[in-house]
Amino acid sequence: MQIYLDYSATTPTRPEAIAAMQAVLTQDWGNPSSLHEWGQRAATVVEQARMQVAGLINAPDPESIIFTSGGTEADNLAIMGVAHLYAKPQHMIISNVEHSAVAEPVRLLELWGWQVTRLSVDAKARVNPLDLKAALQDNTVLVSVIYGQSEVGTLQPIEELGNIARRAGVLFHTDAVQVAGRLPIDVKNLPVDLLSISSHKIYGPQGVGALYVHPRVELVPLLGGGGQERRLRSGTQAVPIIAGFGVAAELADQELPTETPRLIKLRDRLFAQLADIPGLLPTGERTHRLPHHVSFCLEHADGQKLSGKTLVRQMNLAGIGISAGAACHSGKLSPSPILLAMGYPENVALGAIRMTLGRETTEADVDWVAMVLRQVLQRLSPVELIVSR
């Protein structure tokens, strides 16, 4: 029996998206910049996908969707695209629980002389909107706060934060990679100027994502070239995977009303089944939380015999795929910077695990995973720490 519970890292490409990709590879394989029939068929595929992705976030103008190679490039285009508008360094605000796709380009800007304020979070990883209001300066040009934190599942008060930035005349970006396709997003009413999403988090192919750019926002492109994607992302579009992305976005939008409550029910069931294990500490906000996300850390982790990575390996031997913190950091034995920012001690942060649910997850899967994790902890932990059922 194999159970995959790492849907925040990536999702399996759904058959409908694969079919769309195959159709492009065999029939509509032209260069979408070409004026002849072959090129125009490919261009039609790209524009259809643009409308489908726009529909997922209720963007009124499909041209506001800029296709990228994924969420990381979308984040970089938002951060650097704004920064390069200015001849001299300005001020930027982010949270201290951002994904590295935001944190790293901002760190680079800091080396170039930019002022950066990193908003602290509470023990549940949530930003206080009053802290944003206090951090704004006359030379603040961009605020970027992640919508749904990938390691601990916390949702930020994006509407309130965006309104604060908007009233101050400051651009607002959010990395919505974990939220899109799992919760409704309406950029027509949400006060965001820039928003990043990724195909492979919503059962589309890897290697493609998008940045929503409000029509009034100007950016400097990261790539020079042929001027594709409104001159913001030069390079021949990857038509097959863009087509798969579009189909996945449209289907995710259609399934939201049923899939989101189903995931919430499974998420809460898994939390409940593990609630009586001493030393297994839930992380993140429980009320304002991604619907598919379950995360813990180990109070008595030592980084060696008992750590998040140890649990990942042991669960894998049992045919269950989970994650130790963020997938992007899974190759390094270092404490999660997100948990450190939330105030957890270093040894506890080394004990972070994440179980994220998806379309194929069932109640039986959740029950089995809870039982196996309990058994693994019994083997690895002092007997007195575990309450057996």
N, C-alpha and C positions, 0 to 999 in steps of 0.2 A: 504493500500500500504506500503510495507516494502522495504527499500533500504539499502544495506550493503555497507558502504564506509570505511572499516577498513582493507583493504587487506594487509597493511603493518604489522598488528598485526598477522593475520593468514588468510589463504585462505581455502575455502571449498574443501574437497578432491574430485577430479574429478572421475567420474564413472569408467574410465579405470584403475585408480590406485586401486580403491576398488575391481574391478574384479580380478586384479592381486593378491591382498591380500587374497581374498577369495579362489583363486586357491591354494595358499600356505597353508592356514589353513586347507583345506580339502584334499589336494593331496600331497603336497611337504613339509610336516611338520617336516621332519627329522632334526637332528642336523648336520649342515654342516661340523662339524669336524669328523663325523663318516665315516668310510671307506666303509660301506655297501651301498646297492642301495638307501635306504631311505635317508641316509646322503648325498650321492653324488648328488641326485636330488636337495636337498636343497642347496648344494654348487654351483651347476650350476645356480640356481636362483640368488644367491648372486653375482656370477661373471658376470652374464648377467647385473644385475643392476649396477655393478661397471663400465662396459663398457658404459652403458647408461649415467651415471653421468659424466664420463670422456668426453663423447661426447658433453655434454652441455657446457663445458669450453674448449673444444678442447685440452684435455690433451693427449699427444701421448701414454703414458703408463698407462693403466687402474690401474696398481698396485700403482700408485701415489695417488689414492683415498682411504682414510681411513674413514670407516664409524664410526660415533659417534652417541650420543643420540640427537644431534641437534647442532645449531650454537654456543650455549654457550660452550658446551664441545669442539667443534672444536677450538674456540678461546682460551680456557684454555690450550688445548693441544699444540697449537702453542706457546703461551707465556711461560708457565711453562716447556714445553718440551725443549725449547731452554735454559731457565734459569738453569735448572737442569744439563745441560752439564758442568757447571762451578762450581768449588769448592769454589771460592770466588766471591762475588758480583761484577758485571760489570755495564755497562751503557746501558740504553734502552731509546728509543724515541717513544712517541706516540703523538697523537694530543689531544687537550683538548675538543674535541667533539666526543670522542669514546663512543661506546655502553658500558654499565656496564660490559658486558662479557669480555671486554678487560680492562677497567679501574679498575675493582676490583682486578683481579689477579696482575695487575701491582702495585696497592696500597699495596698489601700484600708483594710483592717483595721489595718495598721501606722500609717496616717495617723490613725486613731482611737485610737491608744495601745496597740495590741496589741504584745506581744513576738513576734518572728518569728525563728526559726533556719532558715537555708537550708543544708541539708547539701551539702557539696561532693561532687564525683564524681571518679573517676579518668579517665585519658585515653581510656577506652572508654565513659565516661558512666555508670558503675555506682556506686551508693551503697555505702559500707562499713557494714554493720550495726552495727559497734562505734561508729561516729560517731553513729548514732541513739541508742544506749544512753547515750552520754556527753552527748547534748544534752537528754535528758529532765529536766524540772524538776517541782517540786511542783505548779506551776500549769499544766502542759501539759495541754491538753484535746483536741487533735487532731493527728494525724500524717497528712499526705497525700503519697504518693509515686506517681508515674506508673508504671503496670505495663509498658507498652511504649512507648519513646520514639519519637515519630513522625518525627523528623528523621534519627536515626542508627540506629534499629532495636533499640537495646539493651533487653533485658528486665531488670528489677530483681528482686532476691531477695525477692519480695513475701511469701512464706510466713515467711521469717526475720524480716523487718521487722515484719510483722503480729504475730508471736508476741512480739517485744520490746515492742511497744505494748500488747498484751493483758496481758502479765504486769505491766505498770506501771499497768494500769487506765485506759489512754488510748485513745480512739477512733481507728480507723484507716480512712482512705479511700484508694482508688486509682482513678485514671482508667484504665479498661481499654478505652477506645474502640478502640485499635488491636489489642487482643488478642482481644476477644470475636469469635467466629465464625472465628478463625484458629488458636487454641489452646484446649484444653479448660480451662474454668473451673468450679470446684466450690466455691461459697460455703458449702456445708454443712461442708466441711472446711478451706477456706482461711480464715485468721484475719483477715477483713475485716469491718468494720461497715457500710461504705458503698462502693458500686462503681458507676461511671458507664459507660454504653454508649450507642452511637449507631446508629440504623437505617441511615443511608446509607453506613456503612462495611461493611455486610454484605449489600449488594444489596437493601436496602429503600429506601423513599422518604426524601427529605430532609425535615427539619422535625419529626422525632420522635426521641426517645431515651428513656432510662430511668435512674433511680437505684434501685439495690438498697439497701434500708434494713433492716438486721437488726431483727427484731421487738422487741428490747430497747432500741433507739435512739430517742431523742426528737429532733425537729427543730422549729424555728420556721419556718413557711412564709414564702416570699418574697412571695406574692400573697394578698391578702384577697379573699374572694368567696364563692362558693356551696359551698365545702368539698369539691369533688371530689378524687379521689385521696387518700383518707384524710385529707382536710383539709390535705394538704401541697402541693397544686398546684391551686388553684381555677381554674375556667374550664371551659366545655364541652369535653369531649374531642374531639380531631380524629379522629373514628372511621375515616374512610377510610385515613389514613396509619398509624394505629395497627394497623389490620387488615393492611396491607402489611408493617409491621414484624414483626408476629407470624408471618406466613408465612415471611418471610425468615429469622427467628430459628430457626424449626423446621427449615427446610431446611439452614441452615448447620450446625446441630447434627448432622443426619443425615449430612452430607457431610464432617465433620471427619476421620474416619478415613482417607479417601482423598485429600481435597484438601490437607491439611496436608503430608504427605510429598511430594506432587507439587510443591507450591510450594517446599519446601526444596530439592528436586532442581534446579528451574529457577533458584532464587536462587543456589545454589552454582555452577551452570553459568555464569551471567553473571559472577559474581565471578572465576571461573577464566579466562574469556576476556579479561578486562581486566587480569589480574594483572601482565602484563609491560610496562605502559605507565608509564615513569618519570614521577614528578610527579603521578600519579593515585593519591591516598591513600585507601584504604578507611577509613571512619569507623564507630565503634561496635564493640560486642562481637560477635565472630564465633560463639562457642559459644552464648551466651545471647542469642539474636537472634530477632526476629520472622521467621516463616517466609517471608514474601513480600518482604522489604525488602533493597534493595541501595543503598548510599550511598557517596559519595566526596567528597573535596574536592581542589582543585587547588593543588599546592604553589607554583606560579608564577603564581597568579592576581594580577591587578593591579586588579581592580574595574572595568575599562573594556573593553579588547579581549578579555581573558581573565577571565571570571567565570562563576559558576554561571548567572546570568541570560542571559549570552551563549550558553551551551551550550543552555539551554532554547529560546531563539529559533531557534538553528540546527537543533536536532533537530526542532522544530515544522515548519520549512520542509521537512524530510525526511519529514513525516507521522508523527512519533513524539512522543508526549506524555510528558514527564518533569517533574520539579519542581526548583526551586532552593530547597533547604531546606524549611521548612514552608510549606504553601499559604497559611496565614493571614498570612504575612509577604511573600508573593511580589510585592506592589506596592511594596515599599520597598527601596531600594538601601542596605542596612545589613548589617553582618556578623551572622551567626546568633549570638544570645546563648547557644545551646546549645553551639556549637563553641567559643565564647570560654570558657565555663565548663569545657570539657574541656581547655583550655590551648592551643588553636590560635591562632596570630597572626591579627591582624585581616584581613590580605590573603588568607590561606589560608581563613579563614572566609567571605570573600566568594565563594569558589569552590566552595561546597557544591552538590552535586546529589543527587537522590534518584530512584531508579527502583523502583517498587513493582508487584508482579505480582498477577494475579488469575485468575478462572475462565476467561477467554478466552485467557490467555497460553499460547503453545506454545513448544516448543524452537526451531522455525523463527523465531519472533518474537525470542527471546532472541539467537539467532545473528545475525540481521539488525541488531538494535539495537547489538550489540557492534561489528559491522563499521562501521556508520554513525558511531557515537561515535568510533571510532578515526580515521576519515577527517576528521571535524570537528576533532578535536584536532590532526591533522596540518596542517590549514589555518590554525588559530589559534595554534599553539605554535611555538616555535623548532624547526627540523628535528631538532636533536640530542636533543631531549627525547623523541622518539617512536621506539619500536621497531616497524618495519613487519613485517607478516606476509606 
